[in-house]
Amino acid sequence: MADPRSSSPPTDRIVELIGRLHRERFVDFCVSLWAARGYETRVEDDRIVATRANERVVLLPWTAPGPLSRALGTLRAPATGRGRETTDGGVDVVVTAVDAAPARRLAARHDARVVGPAGLADRLLYGVSRADAAELVATHLDEELSAVLATTSSPPPTSTGIDATAVVAVAGVVCLVVAGLVGGVWTTDGPDATVDGPTGSSPTTFTTDIPPTETDVRSARSATGDAAGNGSTIEQYPPGVAEGFLDVWVLSDAHARAIDGRSYRLIVRHSGSGAFDGDRRWNGAWQHAVVGDDGTWLYSVVGYAARGNDSELVQYTVYADGSAVYRRADSRDGPTYERSPVPVTDDGFGPHTERTQEYLRRYLETPEVRIDRPSWNPDVYRLVATGQPSSADREVSNYTAAALVTEAGFVSELNVEYTLVGADDERTVRFRFEYAAVDETTVRPPGWYDEAAAATRNASRA
């Protein structure tokens, strides 16, 4: 297992700022964060409902009680919405402003996963555009993103959502109430009072039998400082990845950032299904993209599209020279040419990066995900997704999607195989993409470039 690295100072700073939010502001922050990630969001009672395409996620926000609430908690149960919500089901994620055992127990009661402050920080810093991140930080965290990114060391962690003045004002009252009515001295050592992260003799020892989350791991690593760097076994996973959990949107965005602006070759092979060009179903196809940058690339497709009981040969090549895109299609009557503007995607990434993002979201979003280090390449992680993929519009069986991912989130390979199940049709589908010659690729115009430019000279450049 590779030596772990600590969470970055900007992440630590965001974690601290999130921990200061009182409940109302924390809910507003979560609503805005999921909206920036492309969801439609609304608040229903004590929950946030986020929808995107065919995806629906119900979030249950949790914030730690302040000092007075924790002290009085020995006398009465906390109010609904402050950490002991009723468990009527329908919760997918518990989002928490502090990394605490009660939040994990709440998630266990709902059979939900936990996204803690470190996970929220990852989504803020790496899961949305820089412009959206800057607005979220300024609006909800009262900080400038540039100052956060310039952070070089982590400030001392805070443990409550109340400022120092409030703590001083209630400290005497808390001690008198607890000492007078329960006959003892109140401390924060109880299992329900943990708000600064897991406790124990080592970073991997937790005060709950609920399996540690991504947030547990990162917060424990941050809290133990240099000790974890001297032999700790805590793993630092790629963005969006935790043990048994994968946020494909966070990972696909990290992948796009990792490959953006670099040259490479991208090879895609698939057979059995998986249209990537209109509504065709392919018996077999091969794609090859030679990319210099977002505006200069050469892309070739050769495949056999299904047509009834027969197959139709489809073959074309596309070249982008930085100013326009030229497409050559070959047929029995000879080549034909088309000209169009260089495509611009909504997030600013090139079209081939956008395609691989879509592949990751399509094939890796499943109910079960495993992660390990392949023995032949311990410098990368292997993600194995199984079960019914959420993008499938019909039943599948024997589904396996395996990806090789660097710590930065770059997915160098994706291999998928499954069986489509149907009364009249059952077939095996295979899909694979792989990158090669990253930072070592040069794009040259094809031999037909001048002919294409002449044939389309009068075509609109709009």
C-alpha positions in Angstrom: 0.0 0.0 0.0 1.3 3.4 -0.9 2.3 5.9 1.7 -0.7 8.2 2.4 -0.6 11.9 2.0 -2.5 14.4 4.1 -5.4 16.3 2.9 -4.4 19.6 1.3 -4.3 22.9 3.3 -7.1 24.4 1.1 -9.3 21.3 1.9 -8.5 21.7 5.6 -9.5 25.4 5.5 -12.8 24.6 3.8 -13.5 21.9 6.4 -12.9 24.5 9.2 -15.2 27.0 7.5 -18.0 24.5 7.0 -17.7 23.5 10.7 -18.5 27.0 11.7 -21.9 27.1 10.0 -25.1 27.0 12.0 -27.8 24.7 10.7 -29.7 27.2 8.5 -26.6 28.4 6.8 -25.3 24.8 6.4 -28.5 23.8 4.7 -28.3 26.8 2.3 -24.7 25.8 1.6 -25.6 22.2 0.7 -28.5 23.3 -1.5 -26.3 25.7 -3.4 -23.4 23.1 -3.7 -25.6 20.4 -5.2 -27.2 23.0 -7.5 -23.8 24.0 -8.7 -23.1 20.3 -9.5 -26.1 20.3 -11.9 -28.9 19.2 -9.7 -32.3 20.8 -9.2 -32.7 21.2 -5.5 -35.5 21.9 -3.1 -35.9 21.7 0.7 -38.7 19.5 2.0 -39.1 19.6 5.8 -35.6 18.7 7.2 -34.3 17.3 3.9 -32.9 18.4 0.6 -34.2 16.7 -2.5 -31.7 16.9 -5.5 -32.6 15.6 -9.0 -30.5 15.4 -12.1 -31.6 13.6 -15.3 -32.8 10.2 -14.0 -31.0 10.6 -10.7 -32.7 11.5 -7.4 -30.8 12.0 -4.1 -32.3 12.8 -0.8 -29.9 14.6 1.6 -30.4 14.8 5.4 -28.2 17.7 6.8 -26.7 17.2 10.3 -24.9 19.8 12.4 -23.4 19.3 15.8 -25.2 20.8 18.8 -23.4 23.8 20.4 -22.0 23.5 23.9 -25.3 24.4 25.7 -27.3 22.0 23.6 -24.8 19.2 24.3 -25.0 19.9 28.1 -28.7 20.0 28.2 -28.8 16.9 26.1 -28.2 14.9 29.3 -31.6 16.3 30.6 -33.7 16.1 27.5 -33.6 14.7 23.9 -32.4 17.2 21.3 -34.9 18.8 19.1 -35.7 17.3 15.7 -33.4 18.6 13.1 -30.4 18.9 15.4 -29.0 15.4 15.2 -31.7 13.0 16.1 -34.1 13.1 13.2 -36.8 10.4 13.0 -36.0 7.5 10.7 -38.9 7.2 8.3 -36.7 6.1 5.4 -36.0 7.7 2.1 -32.6 9.2 2.9 -29.7 8.5 0.6 -27.0 10.7 2.1 -26.4 12.3 5.5 -24.4 15.5 5.0 -22.7 16.7 8.1 -20.8 19.9 8.9 -18.5 18.2 11.4 -17.1 14.7 11.5 -18.9 13.1 14.5 -20.0 9.7 15.6 -23.7 10.7 16.0 -23.8 11.6 12.3 -22.5 8.1 11.4 -25.1 6.5 13.6 -27.8 8.6 12.1 -26.7 7.4 8.6 -26.7 3.8 9.8 -30.3 4.2 11.0 -31.3 5.4 7.6 -29.1 2.9 5.7 -27.5 6.0 4.1 -24.0 7.0 3.3 -22.2 9.9 5.0 -20.7 12.9 3.2 -18.8 14.8 5.8 -16.9 18.1 5.7 -13.9 16.7 3.8 -16.2 15.2 1.2 -18.1 18.5 0.9 -14.7 20.3 0.6 -13.7 17.9 -2.3 -17.0 18.6 -4.1 -16.6 22.3 -3.6 -12.9 22.6 -4.7 -12.9 19.9 -7.4 -16.5 19.1 -8.3 -17.7 22.4 -9.6 -16.3 25.1 -11.8 -13.9 27.6 -10.3 -16.3 30.4 -10.8 -19.1 28.6 -9.0 -16.7 27.6 -6.2 -15.6 31.2 -5.7 -19.3 32.3 -5.5 -20.1 29.5 -3.0 -17.1 30.3 -0.8 -17.9 34.0 -0.8 -21.6 33.7 -0.2 -21.8 30.8 2.3 -18.3 30.7 3.9 -17.5 34.4 4.1 -14.1 33.9 2.5 -12.3 34.5 -0.8 -11.5 31.4 -2.8 -8.1 32.9 -3.7 -7.3 33.1 0.0 -8.3 29.5 0.5 -6.2 28.3 -2.4 -3.2 30.3 -1.1 -3.5 28.5 2.3 -0.2 26.9 3.2 -0.9 25.4 6.6 -4.0 24.2 8.4 -5.4 26.4 11.2 -6.4 24.8 14.5 -9.6 22.8 14.1 -12.8 24.1 15.6 -15.3 21.8 17.3 -18.6 23.8 17.4 -20.8 26.0 15.3 -20.7 28.8 18.0 -18.2 31.5 18.2 -15.8 32.1 21.2 -18.0 34.8 22.7 -21.0 32.6 22.9 -18.9 29.8 24.5 -17.7 32.1 27.2 -21.2 33.4 27.9 -22.8 30.0 28.4 -19.9 28.2 30.0 -20.8 29.1 33.6 -24.5 28.3 33.0 -23.6 24.9 31.6 -21.4 23.9 34.5 -24.0 25.1 37.1 -26.9 23.3 35.4 -25.1 20.0 34.9 -23.4 20.0 38.3 -26.6 21.0 40.2 -29.1 18.7 38.4 -27.1 15.6 37.5 -24.6 15.7 40.3 -21.5 15.5 38.2 -19.0 17.3 35.9 -20.0 17.4 32.2 -17.2 16.4 29.8 -17.1 15.8 26.0 -15.7 12.3 26.4 -18.9 10.5 25.9 -19.7 8.7 22.6 -22.3 11.2 21.6 -20.2 14.2 22.2 -17.5 13.6 19.6 -17.4 16.5 17.2 -13.7 16.9 16.4 -13.4 13.5 14.6 -12.7 9.9 15.6 -10.7 9.2 18.8 -8.5 6.2 19.7 -5.0 5.1 19.9 -4.4 5.2 16.1 -5.9 7.0 13.1 -7.7 3.8 12.1 -9.4 3.3 15.5 -13.0 4.7 15.6 -15.5 5.0 18.5 -18.3 3.4 16.6 -18.9 0.0 14.9 -20.1 1.8 11.8 -17.4 1.4 9.0 -15.2 4.5 8.7 -16.2 6.8 5.8 -14.1 8.9 3.5 -14.6 11.8 5.9 -13.5 9.7 8.8 -10.3 8.7 7.1 -9.4 12.3 5.9 -10.2 13.9 9.2 -8.3 11.3 11.2 -5.3 11.8 9.0 -5.4 15.6 9.4 -5.9 15.4 13.1 -2.9 13.1 13.7 -0.5 15.3 11.7 3.0 13.9 11.3 2.2 10.7 13.2 0.1 9.4 10.3 3.0 10.2 8.0 5.2 7.9 10.0 3.6 4.6 9.3 -0.1 5.1 9.2 -2.0 2.8 6.9 -4.7 5.3 6.0 -5.3 5.4 2.2 -5.7 8.6 0.1 -8.2 7.7 -2.6 -8.8 9.5 -5.9 -11.5 12.3 -5.9 -15.0 11.0 -5.5 -13.7 7.6 -4.3 -14.1 6.0 -0.9 -14.1 2.4 0.2 -17.2 0.9 -1.2 -18.5 4.2 -2.6 -18.0 6.2 -5.8 -19.3 9.6 -6.9 -18.9 9.3 -10.7 -19.6 13.0 -11.3 -16.7 14.0 -9.0 -14.4 11.4 -10.5 -15.3 12.3 -14.1 -14.7 16.0 -13.4 -11.3 15.1 -11.8 -10.4 13.0 -14.8 -11.3 15.9 -17.1 -9.1 18.3 -15.2 -6.2 15.8 -15.2 -6.2 15.4 -19.0 -7.2 18.9 -19.9 -4.7 20.8 -22.1 -2.5 17.7 -22.7 -1.8 15.8 -25.9 -2.7 12.1 -26.1 -4.1 9.2 -28.1 -7.5 7.8 -27.1 -8.5 4.4 -28.4 -12.1 3.1 -28.0 -13.4 -0.3 -28.9 -16.8 -1.7 -28.4 -19.2 -4.4 -29.7 -22.8 -5.5 -29.1 -24.4 -2.2 -28.3 -23.6 1.3 -26.9 -24.4 3.8 -29.6 -22.0 6.8 -29.7 -23.1 8.1 -33.1 -26.9 8.8 -33.3 -29.2 5.8 -32.7 -27.0 3.2 -34.4 -26.4 -0.1 -32.7 -22.9 -1.4 -33.4 -21.9 -5.0 -34.0 -18.4 -3.7 -33.6 -16.6 -0.4 -33.8 -13.2 1.2 -33.3 -12.4 4.9 -32.6 -9.1 6.6 -32.5 -8.5 10.2 -31.4 -5.1 11.9 -31.8 -5.4 15.0 -29.7 -3.0 17.9 -29.7 -5.3 20.2 -27.7 -9.0 21.0 -27.4 -9.0 22.7 -30.9 -6.6 20.5 -32.8 -7.2 16.8 -33.2 -7.8 13.9 -35.7 -10.6 11.5 -35.0 -11.3 8.3 -37.0 -14.2 5.8 -36.8 -14.5 2.4 -38.4 -17.3 0.1 -37.5 -20.2 -2.2 -38.5 -23.6 -0.8 -37.6 -26.4 -3.3 -37.2 -29.1 -3.1 -39.9 -31.7 -5.8 -39.5 -29.9 -9.1 -39.9 -27.0 -7.5 -41.7 -24.2 -5.1 -40.9 -23.4 -1.8 -42.6 -19.8 -0.5 -42.8 -19.5 3.0 -41.4 -16.2 4.8 -41.9 -15.4 8.5 -41.4 -12.6 10.8 -40.2 -12.8 14.2 -38.6 -10.0 16.8 -38.4 -10.0 20.0 -36.4 -7.3 22.6 -37.3 -8.1 25.0 -34.5 -10.4 27.1 -36.6 -12.9 24.7 -38.1 -13.8 21.0 -38.1 -13.7 19.0 -41.4 -15.4 15.6 -41.7 -14.7 13.1 -44.4 -17.1 10.2 -45.0 -16.2 7.4 -47.4 -18.8 5.5 -49.4 -19.1 3.6 -52.7 -19.5 6.9 -54.6 -16.3 8.4 -53.1 -15.6 10.8 -50.2 -17.8 13.6 -49.1 -16.8 16.5 -46.9 -18.5 18.7 -44.3 -17.3 21.7 -42.4 -18.4 23.0 -39.0 -17.2 25.2 -36.2 -14.9 23.8 -33.5 -17.3 22.5 -30.8 -17.3 24.3 -27.5 -18.6 22.3 -24.5 -20.4 23.9 -21.6 -17.6 23.2 -19.1 -14.8 24.3 -21.4 -13.3 20.8 -21.9 -12.6 19.4 -25.4 -15.1 17.1 -27.1 -13.0 14.0 -26.5 -12.6 14.7 -22.8 -16.3 15.2 -22.6 -16.9 11.9 -24.3 -14.8 10.0 -21.7 -16.6 11.8 -18.9 -19.8 10.5 -20.3 -18.4 7.0 -20.6 -17.4 7.1 -16.9 -20.8 8.3 -15.8 -22.5 5.8 -18.0 -20.6 2.7 -17.0 -19.3 3.2 -13.4 -22.5 4.3 -11.7 -23.6 1.0 -10.1 -24.8 -0.2 -6.7 -21.5 -1.9 -5.8 -17.9 -0.6 -6.2 -14.7 -2.2 -5.0 -11.3 -0.6 -4.9 -7.8 -2.1 -4.7 -4.2 -1.7 -6.0 -3.5 -4.0 -8.9 -0.3 -6.1 -8.3 1.1 -5.3 -11.7 0.8 -1.5 -11.2 0.7 -0.5 -7.6 0.9 3.2 -8.6 -2.8 3.3 -9.6 -6.1 2.2 -8.1 -8.5 -0.3 -9.7 -12.2 0.4 -9.4 -14.5 -2.5 -10.1 -18.2 -1.7 -10.5 -20.8 -4.4 -10.5 -24.6 -4.7 -10.3 -27.3 -3.1 -12.4 -25.9 0.2 -13.9 -28.3 3.1 -13.4 -27.9 4.2 -17.0 -29.2 0.8 -18.3 -32.7 1.0 -19.9 -33.1 -2.8 -19.7 -32.0 -5.7 -17.5 -28.4 -6.8 -17.7 -26.5 -9.6 -16.0 -22.8 -10.4 -15.2 -22.0 -6.7 -15.3 -18.4 -5.7 -14.6 -16.8 -2.3 -15.3 -13.1 -2.0 -14.2 -11.1 1.2 -14.3 -7.5 2.1 -13.6 -7.3 5.5 -11.9 -4.4 7.6 -10.6 -4.5 9.4 -7.3 -5.3 12.6 -9.2 -8.4 11.0 -10.8 -7.0 10.4 -14.3 -8.7 7.2 -15.7 -6.2 5.6 -18.0 -8.3 2.5 -18.9 -11.9 1.4 -18.6 -13.0 -2.1 -19.5 -16.7 -3.1 -19.5 -18.4 -6.4 -20.1 -22.0 -7.5 -19.5 -24.9 -9.5 -21.0 -28.1 -7.8 -22.2 -31.1 -9.8 -21.1 -34.3 -10.0 -23.2 -37.0 -12.3 -24.3 -36.0 -12.1 -28.0 -32.4 -11.0 -27.7 -29.6 -11.8 -25.4 -26.0 -10.8 -26.3 -22.7 -9.9 -24.7 -21.6 -6.3 -24.8 -18.0 -5.2 -24.5 -16.5 -1.7 -24.2 -13.0 -0.5 -23.7 -11.2 2.8 -23.8 -7.5 3.5 -23.1 -5.1 6.4 -23.3 -1.6 6.3 -24.8 1.3 8.6 -25.5 0.1 11.2 -23.0 2.1 14.5 -23.5 4.0 12.8 -26.4 1.5 13.1 -29.2 1.7 15.4 -32.3 -1.2 16.0 -34.6 -0.6 16.4 -38.3 -3.2 17.3 -41.0 -4.5 14.3 -43.0 -3.7 14.0 -46.6 -7.2 15.0 -47.6 -7.1 18.3 -45.6 -6.5 20.6 -48.6 -9.2 18.9 -50.6 -11.7 19.2 -47.8 -10.9 22.9 -47.3 -11.4 23.6 -51.0 -14.6 21.5 -51.2 -16.2 23.3 -48.2 -14.8 26.8 -48.8 -18.3 28.3 -49.1 -19.7 26.5 -46.1 -20.9 28.6 -43.2 -18.4 29.1 -40.4 -21.1 30.1 -38.0 
